[in-house]
């Protein structure tokens, strides 16, 4: 069923202004891609239909479709300081960090990597101006704009973001941090950051991708990341979403793996009014694998939606999904975990689990793990749970009988639930930052007394 078209005239007008301003400043091959993306967005409209809209049936994006968000007027640091960044996101002295404010590169807040070590990491605007190698072949070739309105909108407004190319070899590269800061001013701002990550044969790369916010003005971040792994390469990826309580965030990550390549990610999400993470992985070559983990924490009336799609397209591929949610207040979380094992993908292994801890009778979780298996000789399992920790009430009673108040006892149990994901993080600055975020959030997260 076609989706109902919503207001998008303002985006068309903004696109025309951008397209005119970029005339002659970007490669000729990019212009028709952006034009086609805008046409596709106007055809699709925002996915606000409440019937026949399976992919978005639990997440209503009407507030985004009806909101008035304006592109950032000028590039600049907007009063953001390095100390602000250290407070908002993980950091380390040996990391290369590219900082983007409202989707625009902020060189004064960034530190470039040593290009002689086989890693190029520059702003996408710079790479486009120079028509860097690899862009025409890979940029906007993977993320599915034909069926995803938000991806089409991002592609139409493709202007800046990060271009990362690890050329290969056996050296383990120092971590790279891509830090996107929503820093709205007097009016709601929209930004469309784009990331392209390429790895050569045998490359080993660690990437931290953070989306954080400053201030309380509503903002809309519409992000797309494309990751293309060469044969025998490995990407260890961490993703942090901690924007403001007034933020709207939609992101698409599309990952394409070569032979014996591995993509491992841990995602942590909290804080946005409405957030949707789409993560699609194509295990396109024999021996490729992915390990996807995540933890989200929602409180108040926050809404976080995680939609996973994994395609096993070749033999001897493997995928793991393990996601956890902690919900308080009247918040809502959605998890859709789709796995498709295609014909010919024999000897594949697919494991999938989603577990949720509801601290309030008013919190809600919708979880749909599912698998489609089109060949024999595979190993697959999936499951989902939603409720309180087993024997939590007994544990709370025991701890309170020993003198702990409800808040302290709740915190111990909640941190234990979260630790199963957080303790798998091996990059210490990331783990320390997420431990701190979890601890700071705990006053809003406790088991509510039952009436």
LINZI-V820798 format. One line per field, one symbol per residue. ss: DSSP state (H for helix, E for strand, - for the rest). A space follows every 10 residues. Layout:
ss: ???
This chain:
ss: --------HH HHHHHHHHHH H------HHH HHHHHHHHHH HHHH------ ---HHH---- -HHHHH---E E--------- -HHHHHHH-- -----EEEEE E--EE-HHH- E---HHH-EE EEEHHHHHHH ----HHHH-- --------HH HHHHHH---- EEEEEE---- -E---EEEEE EEE-----EE E--EEEEEE- ---EEEEEEE EEEE----EE EEEEEEEEE- ---EEEEEEE EE----EEEE EEEEEEE--- -EEEEEEEEE ---EEEEEEE EEE-----EE EEEEEEEE-- --EEEEEEEE EE-----EEE EEEEEEE--- -EEEEEEEEE E-------EE EEEEEEEE-- ---EEEEEEE EEE-----EE EEEEEEE--- -HHHHHHHHH H----HHHHH HHHHHHHHHH HH-----HHH HHHHHHHHHH HHHH------ -
